[in-house]
C-alpha cells in the first residue's frame, strides 16, 4: 500500500483565490475496505516561548503561569478546509464501506484558497469539533459502527486572541520559536476496531495578495540630516625646520635659509580664505509616500544633496550602504519576543560622485545618480509585511552614506580596506593637510511596508472599496438604537495586536425591558448556547462594521480561473523545506 498526493500544475507558491486541484493516488496490493477518503487544506501559525526567570513583568499571577524554564505554546489554525474525495458527496448517506481492488486508484479533490484567516471567525470555530455529519457525510461503519469524519476541536481556538487579516506568508525563520506552515492532508478511513487509518501529507508555500495600493501622487517620505565639516587647520607659512648639527668644537653648522627675493611675502590667497569655510550640506533620502517596497523589486530611493553655506570646497560621495531591517514580533499567550533580521541590499565603496561643487550657489539641490541601487532587487528571502494572530513582521530602511571634503583617493577604497568606509591606514605617510575629511551619516526610515507584488484583481479591489463605504446594517427591532455598539469583550491582553480580541467566559446580553415574543425566543436560544454571539438586545446579527469582512470573501468565491499565472509570480524562499518536520518542540 502506498499513498501520495499529486497536484495539477503546482506553482512555486500558492496565493489567495488560487484553485488547487489534485488527486489522491492510492496503490493497493490487495483488497482493502475503505469507509471514506478525506482531504484537508490546513495552515498553522505556531509559536513557542520559554518562561523567563523573572516573569513578574507579564502581569499574570504566578499561580496561573508555568514555572520558569517551561515552554508555552500557541497554535492558530489560520486555514482549515475539509473535502471528501471518496465516496462522492452525492452518494447515498447510508451506503456501507466499499472494497477497493488491488491496483492504482485516483480520487480527485479541489480547494480554493480564501482571502482571510479562518481562526478569527469565532462563531465558525465554535461549531467545529468532534465527528461531523455522523452517518451522513462519510458513509460507512467506522469505529463502533459510527460514520462521519473527525475534525479539529475548534473551541480550543477560542482561548486565544485573534485578528481577521489576509492569510500570512509561509515562514520558518526562527527554529524552535515560530513558524507558519501550509499543507494538504489526506486520511483514508478504514472501518474496524483494530484497523488504523492511513494518513499522508505534503507541504506547500504560500504568498498572499498585496493590499490595494494608494493612488500615485507626488508626495514623498524623507529622512534628512544637515551636517558641516570641521574647519581645517591652515597650513603653516614658516620655513621647514632643519636639524641642528653641532661640531666637535661647539660651532653650529646649521645652514641658513636663503633670503626671500623681493622682501617678505604675505601669501594669504583667496583659496586659503575659502578653505577656511568648511562645506555645509543637507543630505536627504526620499521614498514615495507611503513608503512601500516590493518583493523582488529594486528600492525606489532618491538621494539629494542641498548646499547650505558658501564654500569653495568640493564634496564627494565615497560610500553607500542600504540595509533592510526586519522586526518580527513573536507572541505566545502573554509573552512577547522581538527578533531582528538584517539584509544588506547594496554596499559600495570607492566611489567618487560629486555632491557639491565650488561654483554652486547656496540652496542648490543635486540629485545623485541612482545607478548604484536601481538595478538591485530585494532578496527572495524577504517576505511581505504581515499581521496575524501571534506573529507580525515590520520593516525599517537604513541608508548609510560616506562623504568626503576633497577629492578622494579611489585606489585606497578597495575591498581589502579594514573598515566598511575604507581602511584606517590608507592615508599613512601623507600630509594631514591634504587628506580628504570624511563624514558618515545614517538616514533611517522607521516604518516601511513591503508588499508581495501580487496585485489584487480589479473586481476584488472594487468590492473592497464598496465594502468599506457600505453603511452599517440597520436594526429591525423597534427597541434597538442604531448608534448602539456591541459590548467589548473582557480580558483583552495589554500587549495584543491591534483589533484583537480574547474570547473568555460567555457574556450574555442583557434582556430588554420591553421584548416581543420573537426577541424573547431569540434571547432564550442565546442563553442556551455555549458560546453566544455578543449582540445587543433585539439584534439578530452584528452590525456590518463589527462583523468579519466577509464581503471580500463572497466576491472572491465568485471569481473563477487563475488570477495570477505561474509565470508572473516572483521568486519566494520564505520556507527552506516545506516538507521538513516542524522545528518547534512537541507539546507535552
RODO-2510 file (C-alpha; in nm, 4 decimals, decimal comma):
residues 588
     n   res          X          Y          Z
     1     x     0,0000     0,0000     0,0000
     2     x     0,1193     0,3500    -0,0837
     3     x    -0,0414     0,6951    -0,0740
     4     x     0,0677     1,0130    -0,2452
     5     x    -0,0856     1,3481    -0,3356
     6     x    -0,0409     1,4639    -0,6954
     7     x    -0,1168     1,8332    -0,7531
     8     x    -0,2072     1,9575    -1,1002
     9     x     0,0423     2,2144    -1,2310
    10     x     0,1602     2,3283    -0,8880
    11     x     0,3177     2,6782    -0,8908
    12     x     0,6223     2,7747    -0,6886
    13     x     0,3842     2,9083    -0,4273
    14     x     0,0097     2,9469    -0,3900
    15     x    -0,1730     3,2705    -0,3150
    16     x    -0,5214     3,3919    -0,2309
    17     x    -0,8014     3,2950    -0,4701
    18     x    -0,5917     3,0141    -0,6214
    19     x    -0,7786     2,6954    -0,7028
    20     x    -0,5781     2,3913    -0,6031
    21     x    -0,6635     2,0746    -0,7941
    22     x    -0,5115     1,7370    -0,7353
    23     x    -0,5566     1,3649    -0,6922
    24     x    -0,5085     1,1234    -0,4080
    25     x    -0,3243     0,8313    -0,5635
    26     x    -0,3665     0,5061    -0,3705
    27     x    -0,1799     0,1943    -0,4774
    28     x    -0,3053    -0,1313    -0,3213
    29     x    -0,1530    -0,4749    -0,3328
    30     x    -0,4652    -0,6485    -0,2012
    31     x    -0,8324    -0,5840    -0,1439
    32     x    -0,8972    -0,3104     0,1141
    33     x    -1,2206    -0,1888     0,2690
    34     x    -1,2405     0,1906     0,2789
    35     x    -1,5046     0,3974     0,4522
    36     x    -1,4038     0,7426     0,3208
    37     x    -1,1088     0,9438     0,1909
    38     x    -1,0899     1,2891     0,3484
    39     x    -0,8620     1,5696     0,2262
    40     x    -0,7845     1,8776     0,4357
    41     x    -0,6179     2,2057     0,3437
    42     x    -0,4630     2,3480     0,6593
    43     x    -0,2469     2,6357     0,7683
    44     x    -0,0954     2,6835     1,1111
    45     x     0,0764     2,9734     1,2828
    46     x     0,2686     2,8279     1,5736
    47     x     0,4788     2,9944     1,8414
    48     x     0,6657     2,8626     2,1443
    49     x     0,8391     3,0721     2,4101
    50     x     1,0099     2,9828     2,7345
    51     x     0,9022     3,1311     3,0658
    52     x     1,1717     3,3770     3,1821
    53     x     1,3237     3,3526     3,5266
    54     x     1,1562     3,6782     3,6270
    55     x     0,8008     3,6534     3,4951
    56     x     0,6636     3,9306     3,7145
    57     x     0,6510     4,1642     3,4132
    58     x     0,3921     3,9530     3,2329
    59     x     0,1112     4,0854     3,4507
    60     x    -0,0183     3,7357     3,5261
    61     x    -0,0211     3,5926     3,8802
    62     x     0,2405     3,3252     3,9438
    63     x    -0,0244     3,0679     4,0300
    64     x    -0,1604     3,0956     3,6735
    65     x     0,1771     3,0832     3,4986
    66     x     0,4024     2,7820     3,4476
    67     x     0,7291     2,7755     3,6321
    68     x     1,0456     2,9344     3,4969
    69     x     1,2067     2,7366     3,2193
    70     x     0,8824     2,5802     3,0974
    71     x     0,7690     2,6325     2,7386
    72     x     0,4252     2,7603     2,6482
    73     x     0,2651     2,7210     2,3059
    74     x     0,0126     2,8945     2,0880
    75     x    -0,1215     2,7336     1,7710
    76     x    -0,3630     2,9170     1,5405
    77     x    -0,5481     2,7344     1,2633
    78     x    -0,5319     3,0186     1,0156
    79     x    -0,6646     2,7945     0,7363
    80     x    -0,8884     2,4899     0,7672
    81     x    -1,0869     2,3375     0,4822
    82     x    -1,2215     1,9845     0,4532
    83     x    -1,3286     1,7969     0,1399
    84     x    -1,4379     1,4394     0,0808
    85     x    -1,2610     1,2772    -0,2131
    86     x    -1,4288     0,9378    -0,1813
    87     x    -1,7115     0,8496    -0,1964
    88     x    -1,8689     1,1431    -0,3725
    89     x    -2,0940     1,3684    -0,1732
    90     x    -2,3808     1,2588    -0,3965
    91     x    -2,3545     0,9020    -0,2691
    92     x    -2,6397     0,7709    -0,0526
    93     x    -2,5821     0,8612     0,3130
    94     x    -2,6460     0,5104     0,4377
    95     x    -2,4052     0,3352     0,1983
    96     x    -2,1639     0,0995     0,3677
    97     x    -1,7877     0,0647     0,3296
    98     x    -1,6542    -0,0002    -0,0185
    99     x    -1,3920    -0,2590    -0,1050
   100     x    -1,1217    -0,1398    -0,3428
   101     x    -0,9500    -0,3840    -0,5751
   102     x    -0,5731    -0,4168    -0,5975
   103     x    -0,4117    -0,1627    -0,8253
   104     x    -0,3823     0,2135    -0,8532
   105     x    -0,6787     0,4384    -0,7753
   106     x    -0,7148     0,8157    -0,8312
   107     x    -0,9515     1,0326    -0,6258
   108     x    -0,9756     1,3993    -0,7322
   109     x    -1,0155     1,6903    -0,4933
   110     x    -1,0251     2,0687    -0,5203
   111     x    -0,9759     2,3640    -0,2859
   112     x    -0,9883     2,7383    -0,3245
   113     x    -0,7655     2,9476    -0,1026
   114     x    -0,9649     3,2074     0,0904
   115     x    -0,8728     3,5689     0,1442
   116     x    -0,8650     3,5984     0,5248
   117     x    -0,7617     3,3676     0,8055
   118     x    -1,0271     3,1388     0,9469
   119     x    -0,9390     3,1371     1,3172
   120     x    -1,0635     3,4936     1,3566
   121     x    -1,4211     3,3792     1,2923
   122     x    -1,5071     3,2663     1,6445
   123     x    -1,8612     3,1691     1,5509
   124     x    -1,7352     2,9246     1,2874
   125     x    -1,4640     2,7900     1,5163
   126     x    -1,7177     2,7188     1,7908
   127     x    -1,9144     2,4955     1,5537
   128     x    -1,6144     2,2789     1,4614
   129     x    -1,5352     1,9777     1,6731
   130     x    -1,5908     1,6080     1,7164
   131     x    -1,7482     1,3997     1,4414
   132     x    -1,9097     1,5912     1,1559
   133     x    -2,2266     1,4552     0,9901
   134     x    -2,2228     1,1254     1,1690
   135     x    -2,3555     0,8564     0,9388
   136     x    -2,4071     1,1027     0,6566
   137     x    -2,1016     1,2966     0,5413
   138     x    -1,8703     0,9993     0,5462
   139     x    -2,0783     0,6910     0,4785
   140     x    -1,9535     0,3705     0,6225
   141     x    -1,9493     0,1898     0,9504
   142     x    -1,6390     0,3429     1,1052
   143     x    -1,5427     0,2825     1,4638
   144     x    -1,8207     0,1116     1,6618
   145     x    -2,0471     0,1477     1,3591
   146     x    -2,0359     0,5295     1,3605
   147     x    -1,9941     0,7171     1,0314
   148     x    -1,8693     1,0691     0,9744
   149     x    -1,5260     1,2300     0,9872
   150     x    -1,3329     1,3605     1,2816
   151     x    -1,2219     1,7233     1,2594
   152     x    -1,0258     1,9527     1,4866
   153     x    -1,1723     2,0907     1,8080
   154     x    -1,2411     2,4490     1,7081
   155     x    -1,3321     2,5534     2,0612
   156     x    -0,9611     2,5462     2,1517
   157     x    -0,9129     2,8468     1,9237
   158     x    -1,1467     3,0498     2,1446
   159     x    -0,8798     3,0666     2,4171
   160     x    -0,6557     3,2888     2,2063
   161     x    -0,6659     3,6445     2,0834
   162     x    -0,7416     3,6682     1,7115
   163     x    -0,7317     3,9189     1,4301
   164     x    -0,9025     3,8928     1,0935
   165     x    -0,6399     3,9686     0,8316
   166     x    -0,5140     3,8403     0,4991
   167     x    -0,3507     3,4986     0,5226
   168     x     0,0189     3,5398     0,6170
   169     x     0,3077     3,4029     0,4066
   170     x     0,4892     3,0783     0,4765
   171     x     0,7618     3,1382     0,7281
   172     x     1,0259     2,9268     0,9054
   173     x     1,2837     3,1850     1,0064
   174     x     1,3243     3,1065     1,3771
   175     x     1,3694     2,7352     1,4577
   176     x     1,2109     2,6292     1,7820
   177     x     1,0311     2,9620     1,8248
   178     x     0,7916     3,0456     1,5408
   179     x     0,6743     2,9128     1,2058
   180     x     0,3850     2,9427     0,9604
   181     x     0,3184     2,6344     0,7503
   182     x     0,0598     2,5262     0,4940
   183     x    -0,0035     2,1686     0,3905
   184     x    -0,2520     1,9229     0,2418
   185     x    -0,3518     1,6201     0,4486
   186     x    -0,5289     1,3052     0,3390
   187     x    -0,6877     1,0479     0,5692
   188     x    -0,8130     0,7121     0,4461
   189     x    -1,0649     0,5794     0,6950
   190     x    -1,0575     0,2053     0,7445
   191     x    -1,3634     0,0766     0,9285
   192     x    -1,2904    -0,1656     1,2054
   193     x    -1,1940    -0,1657     1,5685
   194     x    -0,8317    -0,2756     1,5243
   195     x    -0,7586    -0,1061     1,1918
   196     x    -0,5592     0,2141     1,1868
   197     x    -0,6430     0,4922     0,9430
   198     x    -0,3873     0,5734     0,6747
   199     x    -0,2560     0,9300     0,6663
   200     x    -0,0306     1,1305     0,4380
   201     x     0,0522     1,4989     0,3959
   202     x     0,2610     1,7336     0,1807
   203     x     0,3713     2,0905     0,2481
   204     x     0,3375     2,3900     0,0221
   205     x     0,4442     2,7535     0,0063
   206     x     0,2046     3,0457     0,0300
   207     x     0,2492     3,4150    -0,0520
   208     x    -0,0521     3,6457    -0,0050
   209     x    -0,2013     3,9038    -0,2355
   210     x    -0,0881     4,2544    -0,1518
   211     x    -0,3435     4,5077    -0,0255
   212     x    -0,4703     4,7727    -0,2671
   213     x    -0,2074     5,0389    -0,3220
   214     x    -0,2987     5,4047    -0,2790
   215     x    -0,3193     5,6117    -0,5972
   216     x     0,0087     5,7589    -0,7173
   217     x     0,0891     6,1126    -0,6060
   218     x     0,3844     6,3499    -0,5835
   219     x     0,4273     6,3152    -0,2088
   220     x     0,7463     6,1669    -0,0685
   221     x     0,8579     6,0306     0,2654
   222     x     1,2033     6,1548     0,3552
   223     x     1,4838     6,1217     0,6061
   224     x     1,7239     6,4149     0,6020
   225     x     2,0213     6,5286     0,8029
   226     x     2,2191     6,8540     0,7733
   227     x     2,5898     6,8464     0,8536
   228     x     2,9047     7,0564     0,8294
   229     x     3,2647     6,9505     0,8045
   230     x     3,5094     7,0563     1,0749
   231     x     3,7289     7,3571     0,9864
   232     x     4,0719     7,2659     0,8641
   233     x     4,3889     7,3924     1,0271
   234     x     4,5517     7,6420     0,7887
   235     x     4,8905     7,5284     0,6599
   236     x     5,1935     7,6867     0,8296
   237     x     5,3934     7,9510     0,6320
   238     x     5,7119     7,9117     0,8402
   239     x     6,0135     7,7555     0,6664
   240     x     6,0659     7,3919     0,7395
   241     x     6,2839     7,3332     1,0414
   242     x     6,6164     7,1668     0,9947
   243     x     6,8018     6,9567     1,2406
   244     x     7,0754     7,1492     1,4180
   245     x     7,4155     6,9972     1,3758
   246     x     7,6920     7,0795     1,6269
   247     x     8,0586     7,0268     1,5556
   248     x     8,3056     6,8791     1,7922
   249     x     8,4254     7,2281     1,8925
   250     x     8,0735     7,3591     1,9675
   251     x     8,0233     7,5523     1,6476
   252     x     7,6831     7,5295     1,4810
   253     x     7,6829     7,4021     1,1259
   254     x     7,3154     7,4714     1,0667
   255     x     7,2675     7,6049     0,7162
   256     x     7,0871     7,9350     0,6931
   257     x     6,7877     7,9578     0,4625
   258     x     6,8257     8,1913     0,1676
   259     x     6,6702     8,5340     0,1953
   260     x     6,3461     8,5766     0,0050
   261     x     6,3661     8,7610    -0,3203
   262     x     6,1710     9,0825    -0,3210
   263     x     6,1326     9,1056     0,0541
   264     x     5,8836     8,9320     0,2882
   265     x     5,5701     8,7935     0,1241
   266     x     5,2157     8,7744     0,2535
   267     x     5,0697     8,4534     0,0997
   268     x     4,7097     8,4898     0,2113
   269     x     4,5411     8,3814    -0,1102
   270     x     4,1703     8,3758    -0,1674
   271     x     4,1848     7,9992    -0,1935
   272     x     4,3079     7,9671     0,1628
   273     x     4,0392     8,2044     0,2832
   274     x     3,7704     7,9956     0,1152
   275     x     3,9182     7,6781     0,2533
   276     x     3,8676     7,8221     0,5988
   277     x     3,4889     7,7952     0,5449
   278     x     3,4006     7,4236     0,5635
   279     x     3,1235     7,2922     0,3374
   280     x     2,7778     7,2502     0,4882
   281     x     2,5390     7,0092     0,3130
   282     x     2,1947     6,8667     0,3823
   283     x     2,1541     6,5067     0,2671
   284     x     1,8086     6,3579     0,2285
   285     x     1,6823     6,0134     0,1290
   286     x     1,3345     6,0027    -0,0211
   287     x     1,0783     5,7318    -0,0934
   288     x     0,7323     5,7597    -0,2497
   289     x     0,4671     5,8219     0,0160
   290     x     0,3518     5,5927     0,1660
   291     x     0,6857     5,4144     0,1862
   292     x     0,6193     5,0827     0,0110
   293     x     0,8793     4,8371    -0,1144
   294     x     0,8006     4,5387    -0,3354
   295     x     0,9396     4,1872    -0,3095
   296     x     1,1981     4,1079    -0,5785
   297     x     1,1954     4,4708    -0,6969
   298     x     1,4570     4,7487    -0,6550
   299     x     1,4102     5,0141    -0,3903
   300     x     1,2568     5,3368    -0,5333
   301     x     1,5067     5,5530    -0,3446
   302     x     1,6289     5,9031    -0,4261
   303     x     1,9310     6,0729    -0,2679
   304     x     1,9507     6,4530    -0,2755
   305     x     2,2158     6,6963    -0,1553
   306     x     2,1482     7,0640    -0,0781
   307     x     2,4228     7,3224    -0,0281
   308     x     2,3694     7,5225     0,2915
   309     x     2,6745     7,7539     0,3183
   310     x     2,9043     7,9344     0,0712
   311     x     3,2254     7,7387     0,0361
   312     x     3,4697     7,6559    -0,2409
   313     x     3,5259     7,3092    -0,1004
   314     x     3,4285     7,0098    -0,3102
   315     x     3,2237     6,7312    -0,1537
   316     x     3,2123     6,3783    -0,2936
   317     x     3,0038     6,0703    -0,2188
   318     x     3,2520     5,7943    -0,1400
   319     x     3,0388     5,5084     0,0051
   320     x     2,6756     5,3890     0,0183
   321     x     2,5171     5,1047     0,2109
   322     x     2,1438     5,0271     0,2156
   323     x     2,0142     4,7870     0,4812
   324     x     1,6634     4,6469     0,5189
   325     x     1,5838     4,5665     0,8810
   326     x     1,3020     4,3247     0,9590
   327     x     1,1444     4,3098     1,3037
   328     x     0,9400     4,0004     1,3861
   329     x     0,7105     4,0198     1,6888
   330     x     0,6507     3,6727     1,8329
   331     x     0,3607     3,6441     2,0773
   332     x     0,2751     3,3369     2,2778
   333     x    -0,0124     3,3860     2,5180
   334     x     0,1162     3,6641     2,7470
   335     x     0,4799     3,6526     2,6404
   336     x     0,6258     3,8680     2,3626
   337     x     0,9665     3,8399     2,1978
   338     x     1,1198     4,0567     1,9243
   339     x     1,3542     3,9135     1,6634
   340     x     1,5565     4,1302     1,4224
   341     x     1,6911     4,0353     1,0788
   342     x     1,9090     4,2474     0,8525
   343     x     1,9566     4,2291     0,4764
   344     x     2,2386     4,4249     0,3109
   345     x     2,0826     4,5326    -0,0191
   346     x     2,3698     4,7481    -0,1515
   347     x     2,7222     4,8063    -0,0218
   348     x     2,9504     5,0144    -0,2438
   349     x     3,2842     5,1720    -0,1612
   350     x     3,5484     5,3578    -0,3545
   351     x     3,3009     5,5997    -0,5127
   352     x     3,3825     5,9497    -0,6311
   353     x     3,0484     6,1114    -0,7150
   354     x     3,0391     6,4945    -0,6890
   355     x     2,7858     6,6218    -0,4390
   356     x     2,8733     6,9911    -0,4097
   357     x     3,0879     7,1993    -0,6468
   358     x     3,2637     7,5294    -0,5688
   359     x     3,0572     7,7303    -0,8158
   360     x     2,7206     7,6029    -0,6857
   361     x     2,5020     7,8663    -0,5248
   362     x     2,3636     7,8282    -0,1738
   363     x     2,0408     7,6283    -0,1868
   364     x     2,1377     7,4264    -0,4940
   365     x     1,9959     7,0715    -0,4851
   366     x     2,1758     6,7889    -0,6591
   367     x     2,0039     6,4559    -0,7294
   368     x     2,2615     6,1810    -0,7024
   369     x     2,2581     5,9108    -0,9729
   370     x     2,0654     5,6004    -0,8682
   371     x     2,2535     5,3546    -1,0879
   372     x     2,4089     5,2077    -0,7729
   373     x     2,0837     5,0609    -0,6356
   374     x     1,8127     5,0870    -0,9021
   375     x     1,9089     4,7508    -1,0556
   376     x     1,9417     4,5572    -0,7293
   377     x     1,6154     4,3805    -0,6293
   378     x     1,5243     4,2750    -0,2782
   379     x     1,6407     3,9207    -0,1926
   380     x     1,3843     3,6453    -0,2378
   381     x     1,4105     3,5680     0,1336
   382     x     1,2334     3,8949     0,2187
   383     x     0,8685     3,8242     0,2921
   384     x     0,5954     4,0881     0,2764
   385     x     0,4830     4,2723     0,5859
   386     x     0,2046     4,0854     0,7611
   387     x    -0,0015     4,0725     1,0765
   388     x    -0,1600     3,7583     1,2105
   389     x    -0,2796     3,6442     1,5500
   390     x     0,0522     3,5554     1,7123
   391     x     0,3109     3,6790     1,4599
   392     x     0,3799     4,0021     1,2746
   393     x     0,6590     4,1396     1,0578
   394     x     0,7609     4,5060     1,0288
   395     x     1,0417     4,6683     0,8322
   396     x     1,2789     4,9614     0,8559
   397     x     1,5161     5,1018     0,5944
   398     x     1,8608     5,2315     0,6857
   399     x     2,0739     5,4254     0,4379
   400     x     2,4367     5,4908     0,5327
   401     x     2,6366     5,7339     0,3219
   402     x     3,0004     5,8401     0,3350
   403     x     3,1000     6,1910     0,2193
   404     x     3,4460     6,3408     0,1729
   405     x     3,5616     6,7039     0,1642
   406     x     3,8162     6,6946    -0,1119
   407     x     3,8976     6,4604    -0,3964
   408     x     3,9095     6,1071    -0,2536
   409     x     4,1843     5,8608    -0,3299
   410     x     3,9860     5,5853    -0,5040
   411     x     4,2782     5,3484    -0,5015
   412     x     4,2600     5,3308    -0,1232
   413     x     3,8915     5,2419    -0,1151
   414     x     3,9338     4,8845    -0,2225
   415     x     3,7591     4,5750    -0,0964
   416     x     4,0553     4,4942     0,1273
   417     x     4,0117     4,8045     0,3432
   418     x     3,9847     4,7392     0,7151
   419     x     3,6545     4,9207     0,7722
   420     x     3,3363     4,9499     0,5709
   421     x     3,4070     5,3066     0,4582
   422     x     3,7743     5,2483     0,3903
   423     x     4,0845     5,1316     0,5680
   424     x     4,2168     5,3077     0,8734
   425     x     4,5759     5,3108     0,7427
   426     x     4,5143     5,4142     0,3853
   427     x     4,6430     5,7711     0,4479
   428     x     4,9562     5,6627     0,6354
   429     x     5,2554     5,8717     0,5448
   430     x     5,0557     6,1507     0,3810
   431     x     5,0395     6,5180     0,4718
   432     x     4,7412     6,5648     0,7029
   433     x     4,6500     6,8935     0,5337
   434     x     4,5940     6,7077     0,2056
   435     x     4,3866     6,4185     0,3459
   436     x     4,0152     6,4424     0,2491
   437     x     3,7967     6,4820     0,5526
   438     x     3,5238     6,2144     0,5669
   439     x     3,1933     6,2011     0,7486
   440     x     2,9420     5,9161     0,7729
   441     x     2,5677     5,9809     0,8011
   442     x     2,2800     5,7388     0,8739
   443     x     1,9382     5,8122     0,7213
   444     x     1,6621     5,5943     0,8680
   445     x     1,3019     5,5192     0,7685
   446     x     1,1421     5,3796     1,0826
   447     x     0,8311     5,2369     0,9147
   448     x     0,8463     5,0804     0,5692
   449     x     0,5949     4,8369     0,4242
   450     x     0,6937     4,5501     0,1976
   451     x     0,4295     4,4235    -0,0477
   452     x     0,4333     4,0869    -0,2205
   453     x     0,3974     4,2268    -0,5723
   454     x     0,0813     4,0217    -0,6407
   455     x    -0,1685     4,2904    -0,7322
   456     x    -0,5286     4,2027    -0,6397
   457     x    -0,7812     4,1794    -0,9232
   458     x    -0,9678     4,4970    -1,0120
   459     x    -1,3009     4,3308    -0,9265
   460     x    -1,1807     4,2470    -0,5773
   461     x    -1,0436     4,5973    -0,5205
   462     x    -1,3762     4,7467    -0,6213
   463     x    -1,5603     4,5035    -0,3935
   464     x    -1,3377     4,6003    -0,1007
   465     x    -1,3924     4,9685    -0,1753
   466     x    -1,7690     4,9200    -0,1780
   467     x    -1,7484     4,7144     0,1387
   468     x    -1,5745     4,9979     0,3257
   469     x    -1,8290     5,2556     0,2125
   470     x    -2,1266     5,0291     0,2733
   471     x    -2,3365     5,1647     0,5627
   472     x    -2,3950     4,9645     0,8753
   473     x    -2,6856     4,7227     0,8735
   474     x    -2,9944     4,8835     1,0213
   475     x    -3,1631     4,7261     1,3204
   476     x    -3,5085     4,5825     1,2592
   477     x    -3,6174     4,5861     1,6205
   478     x    -3,8065     4,8922     1,7409
   479     x    -3,6215     4,8808     2,0740
   480     x    -3,2735     4,8845     1,9223
   481     x    -3,0757     5,2013     1,8702
   482     x    -2,8706     5,2469     1,5511
   483     x    -2,5835     5,4102     1,7356
   484     x    -2,5584     5,1307     1,9886
   485     x    -2,2268     4,9478     1,9780
   486     x    -2,1645     4,5862     2,0822
   487     x    -2,0268     4,5249     2,4277
   488     x    -1,6481     4,4939     2,4470
   489     x    -1,5204     4,1521     2,5402
   490     x    -1,3255     4,1225     2,8676
   491     x    -0,9686     4,0115     2,9292
   492     x    -0,8101     4,1825     2,6301
   493     x    -0,4332     4,1381     2,6654
   494     x    -0,2445     4,4689     2,7010
   495     x     0,0216     4,3655     2,4533
   496     x    -0,2199     4,2187     2,1974
   497     x    -0,2162     4,3115     1,8338
   498     x    -0,4396     4,5934     1,7167
   499     x    -0,8025     4,4983     1,6647
   500     x    -0,7536     4,1708     1,8513
   501     x    -0,9978     4,0207     2,0959
   502     x    -0,9753     3,7421     2,3502
   503     x    -1,2982     3,5443     2,3897
   504     x    -1,3233     3,4377     2,7509
   505     x    -1,6176     3,3329     2,9631
   506     x    -1,9520     3,3732     2,7841
   507     x    -2,1063     3,7167     2,8390
   508     x    -2,4821     3,7078     2,7902
   509     x    -2,6517     4,0179     2,6535
   510     x    -2,8875     4,1959     2,8942
   511     x    -3,2552     4,1388     2,8429
   512     x    -3,4522     4,4282     2,7010
   513     x    -3,7092     4,5964     2,9163
   514     x    -3,9780     4,5532     2,6524
   515     x    -3,9453     4,2343     2,4490
   516     x    -4,1540     4,0866     2,1748
   517     x    -4,2131     3,7091     2,1673
   518     x    -3,9682     3,6781     1,8822
   519     x    -3,6986     3,8598     2,0806
   520     x    -3,7703     3,6539     2,3903
   521     x    -3,7259     3,3320     2,1919
   522     x    -3,4010     3,4620     2,0496
   523     x    -3,2648     3,5524     2,3944
   524     x    -3,3566     3,2114     2,5313
   525     x    -3,1698     3,0457     2,2476
   526     x    -2,8657     3,2655     2,3183
   527     x    -2,8676     3,1682     2,6840
   528     x    -2,8764     2,8016     2,5933
   529     x    -2,5822     2,8317     2,3530
   530     x    -2,2360     2,7517     2,4827
   531     x    -2,0745     3,0471     2,3068
   532     x    -2,3487     3,3017     2,2388
   533     x    -2,2840     3,5863     1,9946
   534     x    -2,2157     3,9218     2,1566
   535     x    -2,5320     4,1014     2,0411
   536     x    -2,7290     4,3913     2,1749
   537     x    -3,0945     4,3436     2,2777
   538     x    -3,3089     4,2961     1,9726
   539     x    -3,0211     4,2364     1,7303
   540     x    -3,0468     3,9359     1,5042
   541     x    -2,6966     3,9881     1,3595
   542     x    -2,3994     4,2076     1,4458
   543     x    -2,3605     4,5363     1,2548
   544     x    -2,1608     4,5204     0,9354
   545     x    -1,8730     4,7271     1,0735
   546     x    -1,8255     4,4832     1,3626
   547     x    -1,8591     4,1604     1,1639
   548     x    -1,5613     3,9938     0,9969
   549     x    -1,5024     4,1338     0,6479
   550     x    -1,6688     3,8503     0,4603
   551     x    -1,7832     4,0767     0,1756
   552     x    -1,4463     4,0369     0,0059
   553     x    -1,4641     3,6630     0,0686
   554     x    -1,8002     3,6440    -0,1049
   555     x    -1,6654     3,8332    -0,4048
   556     x    -1,3539     3,6157    -0,4104
   557     x    -1,5635     3,2992    -0,4206
   558     x    -1,7392     3,4242    -0,7328
   559     x    -1,4114     3,4729    -0,9217
   560     x    -1,3105     3,1809    -1,1402
   561     x    -1,0000     3,0991    -1,3365
   562     x    -0,6351     3,1594    -1,2483
   563     x    -0,5916     3,5054    -1,1007
   564     x    -0,2121     3,5036    -1,1250
   565     x    -0,0344     3,2979    -1,3923
   566     x     0,2544     3,0892    -1,2643
   567     x     0,4974     3,2658    -1,4969
   568     x     0,4135     3,6072    -1,3477
   569     x     0,4882     3,5127    -0,9877
   570     x     0,8101     3,6362    -0,8275
   571     x     1,0580     3,4092    -0,6546
   572     x     0,9985     3,3490    -0,2853
   573     x     1,2019     3,1426    -0,0412
   574     x     1,0389     3,2052     0,2958
   575     x     1,0469     2,8313     0,3724
   576     x     1,3650     2,6313     0,3269
   577     x     1,1867     2,2952     0,3041
   578     x     0,8092     2,2943     0,3135
   579     x     0,8053     1,9175     0,3749
   580     x     1,0506     1,9232     0,6639
   581     x     0,9378     1,8348     1,0137
   582     x     0,8351     2,1111     1,2480
   583     x     1,1213     2,2732     1,4369
   584     x     0,9075     2,3614     1,7367
   585     x     0,9338     2,1344     2,0410
   586     x     0,6486     1,8978     2,0979
   587     x     0,3870     1,9992     2,3492
   588     x     0,3715     1,7721     2,6497
***
